[in-house]
């Protein structure tokens, strides 16, 4: 019993002591000057997208915005409405806002030097997205993630060669480009023409611009039908699916059966393009991969952390055509 009482007294003494110690500790902690929470300011990116002319463009915009959110970068997103002037203003506003990096999808190849030199002077890296600018203006940019436009043109030509392998006469072709003076129109036509050079059967007889839009594609082919007899045309190489959809809309209201009487080769491989390919209305659809986002953010990360990076990155593109056996399983995001 006396041992129990002794232990009880002993325990009580320790309990009281522990209580006092805890109070002193709490009191001292309260007296300490409050330490500021260290938070790193968010990286801010200015993103000037050239417009929203096509479903490809919408997916490309989402790809960049989603990847920026994943990287926890803040984005000032601006739509250039297919105007270089607008895009120049947007880049200038990013410089004034002192963003950490600028992502620019340039509508045309030339005329950027002044504003890009301003960005360079302000120490803000500029990364091109999808389209390129002229070689003599590239000294102002840091790097880029590009559409392989030349490669896409070559892939379109490879399909045409296969399709017309046994054809003996001339192959008369119409090319519908997208935006005038854009790197993708130039690159696709360059790749296409180069790959077919040396085979005199292939002749591009007409070139028109359709601004990568459904309405313009329809308008351009309607106008062309007034100028030439489309029955004498063997191939239409349309530089994107949106213009192709406009062309199909027009042709389907005539006696010319697209995909049968006239071979249609398109670019992008959107869901609607693939659906038209499955219906036999177009013969080949060359992918233009819109998923630049992750590569762009990775590049920004390397640049801002002063790590090594390449001057240019390209996306891989697939080819879908009437020669494929598994078209029914192809699912696209855009
Ligand atoms: O620059 C890429 C091209 O622009 C795509 O092929 C087209 O759909 C887009 O509008």
Boltz pocket constraint, residues with backbone or C-beta under 6 A from the ligand:
constraints:
  - pocket:
      binder: B
      contacts: [[A, 53], [A, 54], [A, 55], [A, 56], [A, 57], [A, 130], [A, 131], [A, 147], [A, 178], [A, 184], [A, 211], [A, 212], [A, 239], [A, 240], [A, 241], [A, 242], [A, 267], [A, 268], [A, 288]]
      max_distance: 6.0
